[in-house]
Amino acid sequence: MNLLRLLPRFRAARRALHELEARERWTRAEIDTYSLERLNALWDHAIGHVPYYRDLAAAPRLPARFASLDEFRALVPLLPKDRVRARPQQFLSRGPTAVRGTAAAARPAAP
């Protein structure tokens, strides 16, 4: 078992497991802060690389970053299924394929 700790991919997995375990003890405020950070990262990617969201973000009432999850819920409209079916190409990313969390983003700043 000690040998597995020496291999790079197992070290990374072990670190990720510890980070996930720590998240289980987060308060509601910490969860919301982390969720908002990830949402803003995803929103930034979407408006930079997905035509539908780029057009949506051009609306004057949508910010480049959201100050709260409630603001996001209030301003971003629900996406009807028929809109995706009508123009599926508008929803494909033209840039990097994923927005991932990092070890640095694992613990949110105090609210």
N, C-alpha and C positions, 0 to 999 in steps of 0.2 A: 504494500500500500504506500509506503514512503517513496518508492520509485515513481509512482504516478504523480506525486507532488512536484517532481522535478521537470516533468514534461510541460512545455509552454502552454499547450492547449488546456491541460488539466489545471494549471495554475490560474489561467484566465477563468475557467469554469468555477473554480473554487472561490475566486474573488467575487464573481457574479453571484454565486450562491450566498455569500456573506452579505452582499449588498441587498439582496432580496429578503434575507432574514431580518435585516435592520429595518427595511420598509414595513414590515409587519407591525412594528411598534410606533409608526408615525401617527401623529394626531390628525384630525380632520383637516386642520389648517395646513399642515405639511403636505398632505395628499393633494389638497386643492392647489397649493403653490406649485408642486411638481407637475400636476396635470396642466396647469396654465402654461408652464414653461414648455412642456412637450407640445401642447396645442399651438402655441405661438411658433415653435420650430416647424411644425407641420404646415401651418398656415403660410409661413414664409416660403417654404418649398412649393406649396401649391400655387401661390400667386406668381412665383418665379418660373414655374415649369409646366403648369397645367392650364390650357387655354380657357376652360370654363371658369376656373377660379381667378385667373388673371382678369377676365372681363368682369366678373362679379366684384372683384376688389376695386375696380375702376369707379364703381358707384361712390358718390361723394360721402356717404355715411359710413363706409367701412374703413376702419383704421388698418394700418400696417401691422400693428400689434394690439392685442386686446388687454385691457387692464384687469378684467375679471372673467370668470367663466360665465357669469350672468350676462355680461356685455356681449359675449359671443352668442349665447342663446337668443338674446334679444335682437341682434342685428343680422345674423346669418340665417337666411331662409332655409327651410327644409328642402331637400332635393327630391322632386317628384321622380318616380321611376320612369315615367314616360319621356321625360327630358333626356335621361341617360340612354334610353332605347332609341330615341330619335336621332341623337348625335353622339354615338359612343366615342368617336375620335376626339371629341372635345375634352374628354375626361382622362386621356392618356398623358402621362408625364413625358415631357420632352427633355428632361434632365436626369440627374442622378436618380437611381432607382429606389433609394430608401432613405428615410429619416430615422436614425437610430439614436437611442440614448447612449450616453457615455458614462464612464465611471465618475467623471467630474460633475455630471448632472444628476448623479444618483441621490444626493442629499440636497433638498431645496434649502434656500436661504430662509432664515426665520421670518415669519410673516409680520 
